[in-house]
Amino acid sequence: MRSWLPRKIIFIGTRSPLLKILSKENETEAVSSVSFLENLTVRFAPDLIVFDSLNGADILEVRKTERLAFVPVLIEAEHFKELNNLNSIARFMNVLICNQSISPEPLFVERLKGIMSRKQSILPARTGSIVKYVILYMNKNFARRITRSVLADQVGIDPDYLTRIFRREMGVGLLTYLNLLRLAEAGRLLVFTGMKIQDVARECGFSDSSYFINSYRKKFGVSPGAVRKM
């Protein structure tokens, strides 16, 4: 089996959970803002640029630099809830978005490796924007009952087609992404609020408390109740 060839990655900001993960096998540089990019890229041509927040102006600045015009970009954020911010980046080619709670998932990391090695490509901007708006909808509505059909209706396409393009773009299944998002929010509520476990489950879109508890234990290796005792 052919070993992984180290790639070059620039992180804009230091809050990305991927920084530690990807630095194990790759060459990485972390800078605080895009203002440092021009000098850095003279000696360090990146295979991927990772932002730890959503800012359309920063993406525009990257694309204005000729040597970075087509470099894949990943935007991570704790949440994606602002339509205006998303509109500002949806038109750009070779741009992915992913919640910071989900980006360390092995399947998504493998997707990034495929992109960096040029064995896989990011969807065209128009198709990719569908995936971005579905992620936006999940971020704003995860407490509600959401099905494939509900998500597909939001973007006016067939559920099977949405499922295919979402997995292709993210490396993670559509409903798996939603479930991971809900579990991450549940973890936050368990740590920072005094809400009852059944209320946490309901607030995060789990109609069945037992299913929530089992899902949480499977994902994090501890029960929701144990989190409260840590």
Disulfide bonds with the S-S distance in Angstrom:
none
